[in-house]
């Protein structure tokens, strides 16, 4: 207790210092933390990291120190990895009395992996020691990640800057959905992404495990599910247990999703008798909404699910089970006279009512096995009690409606990271917008949100670059205050976090160069990289409407797959061009534009010989040509603007057509600097 | 049969064409195959790869087509991945009658994973179809890898050049040892390296699973082995079964190594009563030869091994079990009076005799479980029958001796890839040198060889760059004829194979850039890369003698870990400098040298500001400075040579000192262009 009192006194003093200090906000920004903690006070001084760095956990209660110790072990490994230091003492000291280690950890109890568990922590770095305190060891995990983000270096060596941090999450549900069905994601993909999630303090892996395209879990009660429904691509129960334990060690819950009654073709391959059409069924190879669906009118279906969920309830220890429930088109229900008769008999006016009937039956089964039901918007039907949780893919309106009616809900609309939208779009999408008009009680029912990594267009090679770094910004949205919403500062910190995430094995940076090497067949990738840097994959669902049909077998190794959502180079150029157009006409402002434009203008002639020898690049040949053309236009426009001259009458018309053409998708991707060059062209006429 | 006749006629015709053709050798070289097949004939024409590519297997016998079909599925995925083609037919056609697919596969029986199994195949690419035939499906696997190496492109698209290939391995045992003990290697590391092995037709994974530093297998009979001996870093039996199946699917045997009686500290942590010293034992954190060893004089030891090998024999299905047997220093035997008394009583004159006594007992146990014993040189004792296999780490002399005495043997001496030696050193190390003086019968007893990836200085992040690409050249040594030994051509093809290996998930290329980014703390890595490109890790065991003690906890993330064995840039410079010195004084020859030297001369001033902000780089600061200095000397030397002028009397002496200093290791690494610049300096005096 003595220590605590001292500690509290220090906190009080420091906060005084904080309020009186100048430029505290700037100092905090420079810490480059993401998500930004609830309270940060930057102090004078630093704690140097040397070979004598030590770590210890104070064990005063009966709480198991195992998880915390393993986390400290991992933290030390990352710290050694970054600093190259050979620590002389690699023991994690566990003592009941006061610690004299460099890092001193104290928590009261083992955290349980349940919704709303305490994740608060306080972190104090002084020149003498580092104190990390929390109610639970899960809070300790969160604090260790903050500590690792604090490492910096100067001429004297590595150090932690002196700070006082008090931190806690805004939302209790901060999730990432990974779809292991459309493309199977091996165990290591899941594990490295769990590491990434932990690094940005996310706490729910929503694991989408069944789909038309594959049933991805070993099922012992109904083995034909995985044997016939997966092409051999499924997780064994041992692997699932391993992943759940791995997640638990990082304070992350694993919620499985078994999508029913639609999206279920792969289930019906082995058990066609449970389908609404006669069958037989084969694993679906294409994407989109398919007809197969469970027959909700026969007893066999519920007998099946009773046994199925009994087995899965024992395997997946989380309290929440997601049953999907989305996009059941009802065609097979309509086509089946017996199902129609059943509806009439039971007074079920439409297929929605029939699905509600099904959901109620499923809810009863889940409740029996002590699980809480989660589902997509479609399960939000008045017939269902408000113990269920609604996950909204449709929008915030649905979320608000659910909250008002007493339902807990999670937002995913606006966090569909498979749609290749820019980070700031997701970042500024708040689960509870300021104008939400909800009571505090209702607000509490909005549990948080989830980024969704649907897998139609990703492979184990590209998934990381679709999740990261954008999801780190989403994680900040879920953890930090709603007032933390400076987009420029987010992008600045995101670059740093993105690079730090690499040490966890994530491939979001390094795989691009590899894909480019493959695309050029081992030849120089410089010119291709220049092009790819200003390209993005088509947004929303446009990649599916380009003349080619994506299937389970389609290659995801093309230029579009190397291109990144929210291309940084293009984003910066757009910003610089906009500033120039708006009136920043300094020599420097013009020069940065001219430098890029010249590079792009010359680039096609460098890329051309590479394309000749790599037929896979043919599809972006005209895109590359267009970049050269519009860069040339941009150069001319900048010159007109600088000279204050107006172009001749035909010039703008002629070039607008070229710019229009340059907007056309090629290779399922698009150039991301066309609008910026358009702005430059318009500015020649004095438009801003 | 009709088809076969036709096929044979074609073969005959083609060989006629082959012999009469000009430049056949050159054409073969241009195919860039590695390992080079036994017989290749390049034809006119090509088979185009288009979206209509199809594949089928002719099923005439009862042989299971599962493994072959899975291999074709993987092959199609890689082919689509490289070409970006959306194949319209993704079925593997399995028919009993003649196939009309593009790729037509025929084999007689399922290959068994046993020593000497038939791996021959013949591959014929014609403009109309591709025929791949083999005795076993393992031969088919080998042929599919050759086919994938054949893919090329021209303006019209991707294609396979028309060829006739008849291929079979020179040695039956072509192995890679992976040490999962000094550093634990997760499942995915093993799997991606199995993929790499399969790509270059290796067929044995020698899995080093127990060591002083860790016991890495779940053991159900004696659970304290993995529970107390592994820090939680071990493979579950399910993971082991998964890996064995994964290897089997690629035609690779998995031979476990349980290193006894020495190298066994981790076993004794849980079972100290079996040790030769009183104990207790703790997991060893440092490297080198340690004292702990099993007590070979007590019954409990053999009772233990009897049960242990019973369990492991069921788990590891391979016929061969490696028992290590190396580097038992006998200190604990000497110090134990009871062991001394036992030796006297049983007339065992020294510790070698005692170990032979132990080995005989172990052999009996293994034989009972139908396993054949393999061990390092040390187990080669006249007391043991010649059913055992000797693996030589000591040298070819031992190998020859064993062969002459009727023992089967495997060579590893000369293939220690952990020692950071150049590829050509390993490549030219033939298991049966021309002067071996062995009879054909004795030669047959040399089964092959193994590259050994010991893990003291590697982590999951760096292991691939230590294995690949050098092991591809070793694989060629084991597969191809002894006459295939053109070093320049090997290096040329190695570059291509290395880049192809990336598609299997291997990280040997991409992780370097990642480590450099971490070292510069996200700053520009250009200057660091220039330096690292001419650096190599210290060779042999020198890294252990630089003042720092490597332990299990030491970071393997420093500049030395980013540096690659056999640095390509440095190798090429040395070659170009040597040619220049020897008399190639063309302008071009000088210019390539000058270009590199200028780059290096300027590099330190670019790297210096990066070092200032990255303390982890401090250790190579003077090395970087030295590179600048010697590059300047090199530039002066080239100038003297070009001008035909001799430098003043002091110049050479003075600079030789600088060059001498530049040879000193820094950061456990060394510059690899010093000798080349020395040659240039010497050449100023007219030396060649």
Interface residues (C-beta under 8 A of the other chain):
Chain A: X70 X76 X77 X80 X81 X82 X83 X84 X85 X86 X87 X90 X153 X154 X155 X156 X157 X158 X186 X187 X188 X232 X236 X238 X242 X285 X460 X461 X495 X496 X499 X502 X503 X505 X507 X509 X510 X511 X513 X514 X517 X518 X521 X522 X548 X549 X550 X551 X553 X554 X555 X557 X558 X612 X613 X614 X615 X616 X619
Chain B: X70 X76 X77 X80 X81 X82 X83 X84 X85 X86 X87 X90 X153 X154 X155 X156 X157 X158 X186 X187 X188 X232 X236 X238 X242 X285 X460 X461 X495 X496 X499 X502 X503 X505 X507 X509 X510 X511 X513 X514 X517 X518 X521 X522 X548 X549 X550 X551 X553 X554 X555 X557 X558 X612 X613 X614 X615 X616 X619
